[in-house]
Amino acid sequence: MSDLAFDLRRCGGLARSAQLRSWGHTHRSIRAAIDAGQVRRIGRSWIASAEANREAVRAVAARGILGGESALRSHGIWVSRDTGTCIVSPPTASRLPALGRGEYRIHRRCTVVPGSPWRVGVVDALAQHLPRVAEAEHAVATLDSALNRRLLTPTGLELLMQRMPRRIRRLRSRLDGSAESGLESLLRLAIEREGWRVESQVRVAGVGRVDLVVDGWLVIEADGSAWHDGHEAIELDRERNAALVLRGYRWHRFGYRQVIDDLAGCIAVIRALLAGGRPNA
C-alpha cells in the first residue's frame, strides 16, 4: 500500500486506474486498498486518496476534469470570486450526469497538467476563466498572480493573449508580476486610476519589502485573512510599522473584506492620508 500511496500523492491524490496499473499496481492490489478503506474508486476509472482535491473528485465523478477558476484555485492562483466548481468535458462527451448546485460545465479540448491529470493546464484554465470575469481589475489580479507564482511564462502569456478577446488583450500593459496577492493588484490598479504614483514591492531599509508605496512616502499593505493569526505576528507587525514611521513613512493596512467589498472606501482613506501631507515636509 505504501507504493500506491506514494504514487497517488505524486498525482495530487487522484489518478486514473490505468495510470496506476502502468506503474505496476495490479487490479488486485488496487481492489485490496479500496476494500481496506485506504483509497476509494471515483466513477469507473479514477482512484482517490483522502488528500485529493475535493473539487477535482467531484469533477471526475461528473466525467470531466477540473477547469477554469477551479483549476486556477488548485494551482494557488488568485481568483477574486468563487462562482462555483468548473468542470471541463470533451466537446463530444454525451450522456453526462447532471451537475449539482454550485457547479457548471464547459465543453473544451484542453491540455492536462503532467502529474495531475485531473485538471487542465494554467493557460487553458486562464483561457476558460478570464472571459467570464466582468471586471478588468479582477482579471488583472488573476494574471498578476499566475505571473508571480511563475506558473505563467512569457511564452504562455503570449499564447494566452492570442486566444483572448480584445478587452482582455488590452489589459496586458497593466500587468505586474511582482504583486504577491490579488488584493495588492486591486489596490494598485485603483490607486493608478486616481493618478497617484505607486510602486509595487518596494524594499525599505531596516523594514523589508512593503506591498505598495504611494507618492514616495505612504505605505499601503493588503492583509489576507490569515495574516494576523497569532500574537507573534501581531508583534512583528507593530515593530514593522514603528520602523516605517521612524524612516519618514506613513502606513495603512487594508483587510480582505475592505478591498473586495469596499474598494472605493479604501481609496477614500488613501486620499485623506495623502491630503495630510508628507511627514516632515
LUMDREN-578415 format. One record per residue (C-alpha): residue in three letters; x, y, z. Coordinates in steps of 0.001 Angstrom, whole numbers, plus 524288, in hexadecimal, padded with zeros to 5 digits. Example, Ala and Ser with C-alpha at 12.3 -4.5 7.8 and 13.67 -1.06 7.14 Angstrom:
! residues 2
+------+-------+-------+-------+
| rest |     u |     v |     w |
+------+-------+-------+-------+
|  ALA | 8300C | 7EE6C | 81E78 |
|  SER | 83566 | 7FBDC | 81BE4 |
+------+-------+-------+-------+
This chain:
! residues 281
+------+-------+-------+-------+
| rest |     u |     v |     w |
+------+-------+-------+-------+
|  MET | 80000 | 80000 | 80000 |
|  SER | 80B63 | 80939 | 80278 |
|  ASP | 80ED4 | 80945 | 7F3F6 |
|  LEU | 800C7 | 80C15 | 7F016 |
|  ALA | 80007 | 8170E | 7FA0E |
|  PHE | 80CA1 | 81CD0 | 7F4AF |
|  ASP | 80801 | 81C1C | 7E69F |
|  LEU | 7FB03 | 8225C | 7E9FB |
|  ARG | 801E8 | 82D0D | 7F18F |
|  ARG | 80A5B | 8308A | 7E5EC |
|  CYS | 7FDCF | 83235 | 7DE0F |
|  GLY | 7F7A2 | 83AF9 | 7E828 |
|  GLY | 7EFC3 | 82FF3 | 7EE1C |
|  LEU | 7E809 | 82CA3 | 7E1E5 |
|  ALA | 7EBD4 | 823FD | 7D665 |
|  ARG | 7E5D8 | 81B7D | 7CC02 |
|  SER | 7E5F8 | 80CEE | 7CE8A |
|  ALA | 7ECE5 | 80AF9 | 7C188 |
|  GLN | 7F7D3 | 8141F | 7C5C9 |
|  LEU | 7F996 | 80CD0 | 7D28C |
|  ARG | 7F9F7 | 7FFDC | 7CB5F |
|  SER | 80457 | 80524 | 7C230 |
|  TRP | 80C92 | 807A1 | 7CE50 |
|  GLY | 80B70 | 7F978 | 7D275 |
|  HIS | 7FF65 | 7F956 | 7DB0F |
|  THR | 7F66F | 7EDE0 | 7D80F |
|  HIS | 7E7A6 | 7ED40 | 7D7FB |
|  ARG | 7E8B7 | 7E4CE | 7E417 |
|  SER | 7F163 | 7EE2F | 7EBC6 |
|  ILE | 7E8BF | 7F9CF | 7E865 |
|  ARG | 7DC9B | 7F20A | 7EC14 |
|  ALA | 7E2D2 | 7EE3B | 7F90A |
|  ALA | 7E5CB | 7FC7E | 7FC21 |
|  ILE | 7D7C2 | 80032 | 7F910 |
|  ASP | 7D264 | 7F536 | 80185 |
|  ALA | 7DB39 | 7F97F | 80CAA |
|  GLY | 7D5FF | 80771 | 80BC5 |
|  GLN | 7E35C | 80CDD | 80877 |
|  VAL | 7DEFA | 81264 | 7FB63 |
|  ARG | 7D20E | 8135D | 7F458 |
|  ARG | 7CD93 | 8118C | 7E672 |
|  ILE | 7C7A7 | 81D6F | 7DFC3 |
|  GLY | 7BF40 | 819F8 | 7D427 |
|  ARG | 7C44E | 80F15 | 7CBAB |
|  SER | 7D247 | 8133E | 7C991 |
|  TRP | 7D787 | 81B9B | 7D4B1 |
|  ILE | 7DD9D | 8186D | 7E1DA |
|  ALA | 7DE42 | 822B1 | 7EC97 |
|  SER | 7E523 | 823C2 | 7F994 |
|  ALA | 7E057 | 82BC5 | 8050E |
|  GLU | 7E922 | 83720 | 8011F |
|  ALA | 7E323 | 838C3 | 7F38C |
|  ASN | 7DDE0 | 84635 | 7F011 |
|  ARG | 7CF53 | 8464C | 7F36B |
|  GLU | 7CB5E | 84DA4 | 7E71F |
|  ALA | 7D3B2 | 844B1 | 7DEB9 |
|  VAL | 7CD24 | 838A3 | 7E44E |
|  ARG | 7C006 | 83E74 | 7E0FB |
|  ALA | 7C4A6 | 84208 | 7D33D |
|  VAL | 7C94C | 8346E | 7CFAF |
|  ALA | 7BD0B | 82E7E | 7D5B2 |
|  ALA | 7B56D | 83704 | 7CC22 |
|  ARG | 7BDA4 | 8319A | 7C0EA |
|  GLY | 7C61D | 83D74 | 7BF3F |
|  ILE | 7D22F | 843A9 | 7C50E |
|  LEU | 7D45F | 85013 | 7CCA7 |
|  GLY | 7D4D8 | 85C61 | 7C447 |
|  GLY | 7D3BA | 86B17 | 7C47B |
|  GLU | 7D328 | 871B5 | 7D1A8 |
|  SER | 7D374 | 864A6 | 7D8D3 |
|  ALA | 7E00D | 8605C | 7D23A |
|  LEU | 7E5F2 | 86DBA | 7D504 |
|  ARG | 7E294 | 86CA4 | 7E36F |
|  SER | 7E8AF | 85F1B | 7E3D3 |
|  HIS | 7F548 | 86522 | 7DE8B |
|  GLY | 7F4F8 | 86FB3 | 7E913 |
|  ILE | 7F1DA | 87A6C | 7DF47 |
|  TRP | 7E96B | 885B4 | 7E3EF |
|  VAL | 7DB14 | 88570 | 7E031 |
|  SER | 7D36F | 890D4 | 7E5DA |
|  ARG | 7C616 | 88A9A | 7E620 |
|  ASP | 7C242 | 87C67 | 7E756 |
|  THR | 7B6F9 | 87A48 | 7DDE9 |
|  GLY | 7B700 | 86B86 | 7DEE9 |
|  THR | 7BDFF | 85F26 | 7DAFF |
|  CYS | 7C20C | 85F8D | 7CCB6 |
|  ILE | 7C1B3 | 85239 | 7C634 |
|  VAL | 7C787 | 8507E | 7B8AB |
|  SER | 7C2E6 | 84584 | 7AFD6 |
|  PRO | 7C692 | 8423F | 7A1C1 |
|  PRO | 7BE02 | 8487C | 79742 |
|  THR | 7B9AF | 83AF4 | 792DC |
|  ALA | 7B5D5 | 83624 | 7A05F |
|  SER | 7A7D2 | 83175 | 7A187 |
|  ARG | 79EB8 | 82BD5 | 7ABCD |
|  LEU | 7A598 | 833B2 | 7B63B |
|  PRO | 7A031 | 8335E | 7C413 |
|  ALA | 79893 | 83EED | 7C938 |
|  LEU | 7A053 | 848E1 | 7D0EF |
|  GLY | 79D8D | 84D34 | 7DEB2 |
|  ARG | 79B77 | 85A89 | 7E480 |
|  GLY | 7A721 | 8637F | 7E2D9 |
|  GLU | 7ACAB | 85BDB | 7D75F |
|  TYR | 7AD86 | 85F15 | 7C8F1 |
|  ARG | 7B2F5 | 85823 | 7BD30 |
|  ILE | 7BA2C | 85CFB | 7B13C |
|  HIS | 7BD8A | 854D9 | 7A54F |
|  ARG | 7CB6F | 85704 | 7A0A4 |
|  ARG | 7D718 | 84FE7 | 79B35 |
|  CYS | 7E260 | 852C2 | 7A45A |
|  THR | 7EF7D | 84E3A | 7A96B |
|  VAL | 7F065 | 847BC | 7B6B2 |
|  VAL | 7FB7A | 84A41 | 7C031 |
|  PRO | 80625 | 83FD1 | 7C056 |
|  GLY | 805BD | 839B4 | 7CDC5 |
|  SER | 7F7E8 | 83E49 | 7D0AC |
|  PRO | 7EF1C | 8395C | 7C5B1 |
|  TRP | 7E2F3 | 83D93 | 7CD19 |
|  ARG | 7E482 | 84BD4 | 7C934 |
|  VAL | 7E74F | 853F8 | 7BD2D |
|  GLY | 7F3F2 | 85B74 | 7BB8E |
|  VAL | 7F561 | 8698F | 7BFF6 |
|  VAL | 7F43A | 86FAE | 7B26E |
|  ASP | 7E7D6 | 86804 | 7AF8F |
|  ALA | 7E251 | 86B33 | 7BCF8 |
|  LEU | 7E4C9 | 879B5 | 7BAE4 |
|  ALA | 7DEF4 | 87914 | 7AD3D |
|  GLN | 7D2BA | 872E6 | 7B2E6 |
|  HIS | 7D190 | 87C18 | 7BE89 |
|  LEU | 7D57F | 889BF | 7BA27 |
|  PRO | 7CA7C | 88BF4 | 7B03D |
|  ARG | 7C0E7 | 88935 | 7BB56 |
|  VAL | 7C6A4 | 89417 | 7C3C4 |
|  ALA | 7BEF9 | 8A09C | 7C1E1 |
|  GLU | 7C81C | 8A9E8 | 7C922 |
|  ALA | 7D517 | 8AC8A | 7C26C |
|  GLU | 7DC05 | 8AEAC | 7CF68 |
|  HIS | 7D894 | 8A118 | 7D433 |
|  ALA | 7DD94 | 89B28 | 7C780 |
|  VAL | 7EA69 | 8A27F | 7C961 |
|  ALA | 7EB5C | 89D97 | 7D772 |
|  THR | 7EA2F | 88F8A | 7D2BA |
|  LEU | 7F473 | 89172 | 7C825 |
|  ASP | 7FD9B | 8985B | 7D1A5 |
|  SER | 7FC6A | 88CC3 | 7DACC |
|  ALA | 7FF6A | 882D9 | 7D019 |
|  LEU | 80B63 | 88AC2 | 7CC1C |
|  ASN | 80FFB | 88C9E | 7DA12 |
|  ARG | 80F3B | 87E0E | 7DCD9 |
|  ARG | 816A5 | 87B8F | 7D028 |
|  LEU | 80BD8 | 872BA | 7CB71 |
|  LEU | 809F1 | 87B76 | 7BF90 |
|  THR | 8162D | 87D9B | 7B782 |
|  PRO | 8181E | 8888E | 7AD92 |
|  THR | 815D3 | 87E88 | 7A2D8 |
|  GLY | 809A2 | 879AB | 7A9B9 |
|  LEU | 804B3 | 8879C | 7AB1C |
|  GLU | 806AC | 889D5 | 79C97 |
|  LEU | 7FF43 | 87D70 | 79924 |
|  LEU | 7F479 | 88117 | 7A28D |
|  MET | 7F2BE | 88EBA | 79D00 |
|  GLN | 7F155 | 8891B | 78F63 |
|  ARG | 7E540 | 881F4 | 79445 |
|  MET | 7DF3F | 88D3C | 79BB6 |
|  PRO | 7D519 | 89743 | 79787 |
|  ARG | 7D9E1 | 8A516 | 79576 |
|  ARG | 7D565 | 8A9F9 | 7A2C2 |
|  ILE | 7DE77 | 8A02D | 7A958 |
|  ARG | 7E9DF | 8A292 | 7A00D |
|  ARG | 7E94F | 8B10C | 7A34A |
|  LEU | 7EC5E | 8AE03 | 7B17C |
|  ARG | 7FA16 | 8A945 | 7AE74 |
|  SER | 8007D | 8B673 | 7B0F3 |
|  ARG | 7FA73 | 8B6E1 | 7BE8C |
|  LEU | 80041 | 8AA13 | 7C35E |
|  ASP | 80A22 | 8A9B2 | 7CE6B |
|  GLY | 80FB4 | 89C70 | 7D19F |
|  SER | 8163C | 8A19B | 7DDF4 |
|  ALA | 80913 | 8A26F | 7E4E6 |
|  GLU | 808A6 | 89826 | 7EFA5 |
|  SER | 7F9E4 | 89812 | 7F161 |
|  GLY | 7EDA4 | 89B30 | 7E9EA |
|  LEU | 7EA3B | 8A559 | 7F439 |
|  GLU | 7F6DA | 8AC6D | 7F132 |
|  SER | 7F3B9 | 8AC77 | 7E2A9 |
|  LEU | 7E607 | 8B1CC | 7E4F3 |
|  LEU | 7EB2B | 8BCB0 | 7ED98 |
|  ARG | 7F607 | 8C009 | 7E407 |
|  LEU | 7ECAB | 8C141 | 7D89C |
|  ALA | 7E32A | 8C99D | 7E076 |
|  ILE | 7EE48 | 8D290 | 7E4BF |
|  GLU | 7F323 | 8D3DE | 7D6CC |
|  ARG | 7E583 | 8D7EB | 7D271 |
|  GLU | 7E651 | 8E35A | 7DBE9 |
|  GLY | 7F2B5 | 8E820 | 7D542 |
|  TRP | 7FB68 | 8E5FC | 7E111 |
|  ARG | 808FF | 8E06C | 7DF5A |
|  VAL | 809DA | 8D2A4 | 7E4B1 |
|  GLU | 81509 | 8C8E3 | 7E5BB |
|  SER | 81361 | 8BA73 | 7E880 |
|  GLN | 81B5C | 8B1C1 | 7F18D |
|  VAL | 824AF | 8BC60 | 7F61C |
|  ARG | 83011 | 8B8CC | 7FEE6 |
|  VAL | 8318B | 8C234 | 80A4D |
|  ALA | 83E76 | 8C1B8 | 811BA |
|  GLY | 83C95 | 8BC50 | 81F60 |
|  VAL | 82EA6 | 8B81B | 81C67 |
|  GLY | 82EC6 | 8AEF4 | 810D2 |
|  ARG | 82566 | 8AEBC | 80572 |
|  VAL | 8187A | 8B5CE | 805F9 |
|  ASP | 80D1C | 8B399 | 7FCC4 |
|  LEU | 80B08 | 8C145 | 7F746 |
|  VAL | 810E3 | 8CEC4 | 7F8F3 |
|  VAL | 80872 | 8DA2E | 7F48A |
|  ASP | 80ED0 | 8E72A | 7F0BE |
|  GLY | 81B95 | 8E2C6 | 7F6D2 |
|  TRP | 81780 | 8E2DD | 80520 |
|  LEU | 80A67 | 8DC5F | 807E3 |
|  VAL | 80B9B | 8CDAE | 809D3 |
|  ILE | 7FF67 | 8C5EC | 806C6 |
|  GLU | 7FE86 | 8B78A | 809F8 |
|  ALA | 7F3F1 | 8AD80 | 807AB |
|  ASP | 7F22C | 8A2D1 | 811A1 |
|  GLY | 7EB95 | 895E5 | 80ECA |
|  SER | 7E2BD | 88FD5 | 818ED |
|  ALA | 7ED66 | 88752 | 81EDA |
|  TRP | 7F813 | 891A1 | 81FD9 |
|  HIS | 7F5AF | 8960D | 82DCA |
|  ASP | 7F3B4 | 888B4 | 833DA |
|  GLY | 7FBA0 | 88798 | 84056 |
|  HIS | 801D4 | 890CF | 84A30 |
|  GLU | 80F4D | 88FE3 | 843F5 |
|  ALA | 80A54 | 8948A | 836BB |
|  ILE | 80384 | 8A01C | 83D15 |
|  GLU | 80FE9 | 8A40A | 8445B |
|  LEU | 8181B | 8A330 | 837F6 |
|  ASP | 80DE1 | 8AB60 | 83118 |
|  ARG | 80EE4 | 8B606 | 83B7E |
|  GLU | 81DB2 | 8B624 | 83AEA |
|  ARG | 81D39 | 8B75B | 82C30 |
|  ASN | 813A8 | 8C2B4 | 82CB9 |
|  ALA | 81BFA | 8C9DA | 836B9 |
|  ALA | 827FE | 8C81A | 82E20 |
|  LEU | 820B5 | 8CE05 | 8229A |
|  VAL | 81CDA | 8DA10 | 82A7B |
|  LEU | 82AD5 | 8DC1A | 82F29 |
|  ARG | 82F4A | 8DBFF | 82108 |
|  GLY | 825F2 | 8E6A4 | 81CD6 |
|  TYR | 81AF6 | 8DE5C | 81780 |
|  ARG | 80CBA | 8DDAE | 81B08 |
|  TRP | 80558 | 8D0F9 | 8199F |
|  HIS | 7F7F9 | 8CAEC | 81910 |
|  ARG | 7F334 | 8BCE3 | 817BC |
|  PHE | 7E6D2 | 8B815 | 8117F |
|  GLY | 7E07E | 8AAEC | 813E5 |
|  TYR | 7DAB3 | 8A16A | 80A41 |
|  ARG | 7CC8C | 8A5A5 | 80BD0 |
|  GLN | 7CFE0 | 8B404 | 80AC8 |
|  VAL | 7D6A4 | 8B228 | 7FDB2 |
|  ILE | 7CCD4 | 8A89B | 7F800 |
|  ASP | 7C055 | 8AEEE | 7FCFF |
|  ASP | 7C3D3 | 8BD5E | 7FE49 |
|  LEU | 7CF2B | 8C0E9 | 7F56F |
|  ALA | 7C9B8 | 8CEAF | 7F3D5 |
|  GLY | 7CA3A | 8D020 | 80296 |
|  CYS | 7D885 | 8CBF3 | 8027A |
|  ILE | 7DB8B | 8D66A | 7F879 |
|  ALA | 7D47A | 8E084 | 800CD |
|  VAL | 7DD59 | 8DCFF | 80C3D |
|  ILE | 7E981 | 8DE11 | 803BA |
|  ARG | 7E4D8 | 8EB37 | 7FEA9 |
|  ALA | 7E32A | 8F03C | 80C87 |
|  LEU | 7F0A6 | 8EB73 | 81074 |
|  LEU | 7F6F2 | 8F1EF | 804B6 |
|  ALA | 7EFA3 | 8FE88 | 80780 |
|  GLY | 7F64A | 8FEED | 814C9 |
|  GLY | 80327 | 90104 | 80DE7 |
|  ARG | 8103C | 8FA61 | 80E41 |
|  PRO | 8163C | 8F8CB | 81BD6 |
|  ASN | 82079 | 90314 | 81F24 |
|  ALA | 81D7F | 90A15 | 81264 |
+------+-------+-------+-------+
